[in-house]
Amino acid sequence: MFKNIIILFLLFIMQPMHAQEQQYTRLKGYYRVYQSTNSMLTFFVDGLMEFYIPQSATTVEASKEKKGLPFVERKFLGERRRKAPKSNGDDTFVRMALPNLERITLLESIDSEEYSTRNNGDVYRWADKCGKISKEKRKINGQPDFVTTIELDELIGQPNHEIDMSQLRMYGIVARMTQFEESESYLSNNLLLASQKHQTLFAHYRGEDDDERIDVWSEFYVSDRMTITESELKRIKKEKNSVWTFSIPSVVPPLDKEVAEAWTKMVEY
């Protein structure tokens, strides 16, 4: 009897310690990032990856927030890379556009004084329309659900609707971005379903005169999710990647016909 009381006491004092351990939502999914140069498909990178999103704030999470980390942690699994046979091999724009989820979702980001929404779903940043929110009923894994999608134009308010990409000069590239459209879709319980970005840049290498038009699409689609603890996350990050091949999950929408056809003519690199 005394032995059982000791065990119960130990379980009691250990319970709060476990409850304080930070928990994460582990998102696994498929990503694809592809680039066209002057309207010709030049690079295509796709694969599997995971994100680890902190759940409700704890003492541990608060300490991380003080460090000002805007993005959640990620891990790349299987990957394949293809390029057009005549491409110069510089995939700088594609590597820059690999999916990187922010701690604050798009839906949360518009909950501030500078944003407002209308009854028809339009989103305004100060006096300028910058996006929209839409809802539709879809079948997710065979079950009906209402999906909310928010789309934002991130260059609204910028002079001439463009920004100078001076940080690329370290790579010998002179560029300006003229388009940056971002969208996220969520299930009815606000769980992330998909993240997409489209950027348009006009760029040239130093020493050249004429710009090329660069379009980059970055997409991530969630195929599986689970809750893990910080201890489990540390173990996962230490594990070597054992995924060498992969199949595209059924939740991923097909590519446009023109892109899919051009992909078959690309070569691995």
Secondary structure as UniProt FT lines:
FT   HELIX           2..19
FT   STRAND          23..37
FT   TURN            38..39
FT   STRAND          40..54
FT   HELIX           59..65
FT   TURN            66..68
FT   STRAND          73..83
FT   TURN            85..86
FT   HELIX           92..96
FT   HELIX           106..109
FT   TURN            113..114
FT   STRAND          115..117
FT   TURN            119..120
FT   STRAND          122..125
FT   TURN            126..127
FT   STRAND          128..140
FT   TURN            141..142
FT   STRAND          143..153
FT   TURN            154..157
FT   HELIX           159..161
FT   STRAND          163..164
FT   HELIX           166..171
FT   STRAND          173..186
FT   TURN            188..189
FT   STRAND          192..205
FT   TURN            206..207
FT   STRAND          212..229
FT   HELIX           230..238
FT   TURN            250..251
FT   HELIX           257..263
FT   TURN            264..265
FT   STRAND          267..268
//
